[in-house]
Amino acid sequence: MTRIAVVGAGSWGTTLADLLVAKGDDVLLWAYEPEVAEEINRRHRNDLFLPEAPLHPGVRATTDLGAAVKDAGVVVCVAPSQAVQRVMREAGRSLAAGAIVVSASKGLDGEGRRRMTEVLGAVLPAGTGIAALSGPTFAREVYERQPTAAAVASASADVARAAQMALAAPHFRVYTNDDVIGVELGGALKNVIAIAAGILDGLGLGHNARAALITRGLAEITRLGVALGARAETFAGLAGVGDLVLTATGHLSRNRSLGVELGKGRTLDEVLAKRLSVAEGVETARAAVALAEGAKVELPISREVARVLFEGKSPKQAIGDLMERALTSENGGGR
């Protein structure tokens, strides 16, 4: 039996804890909110973040981060990307020697524009094995034991294999990958394109526009990823096109649903005021544009999403500006 800590009791963290307990592991789930930990322990539910979803009675929760990670051989970090640095710096003080930490947070550090494994590497003890989990994984469908596949990436083949074995379940197939940059960037940047896809839906546009957006969105994600050291083929896999299609089209996507509201004319502040869960694409849009500027790479869709989010640009005007750019080649790296 593996001792596993899951850090973060949102919908994805709660689902992973439930999955791991069901396969026979000893799991302790850290929750930021005391009421969430109490409800999980008392009623075996997390109605705040995963409503109408009875949990395995073996799922235990705590608000004591040190107790959660102490003696855990595997720690899965599912904290929101903007909280990962703070939370995991604290967790690192109690981390067991030789533990493996798997990032399951899909986003970029808005302040430093770092990937989550870069954040973990900066705050965890030297020698900690670090991996990233990504792919097309709606929490609700994983909770329902629907067939799902994901990728876990690490610079160390041994760490990737250990994380794969720890996380895989009969309905949750995990593949290893050594392209950490590509896997993380695919998981983060697809959220920005999903916001754009939601905007199209909110405006009442059809399948032609969505197909074009997803295709060109994948092109700009790949373009930036390769410029930053990723392999192009990674973006044709689970953490690339797989996650992008899911998040840009699925009704369970928080980022897409945020975009729908923007397309209907609501402001970002109005949309966020009604939400408990995090739409990672909001801060990732800003970080992606900054990364692209530094790498001298064009991200026209992400740039327009950032302008709608933070500059008050009209979604209709953003689409018009995208369509009216200078014509270029599809295969020549053009915009």
Summary of the structure (lengths in Angstrom):
residues: 335
radius of gyration: 19.3
end to end distance: 50.7
largest distance: 60.4
contacts: 1233
relative contact order: 0.10
helix: 52%
strand: 13%
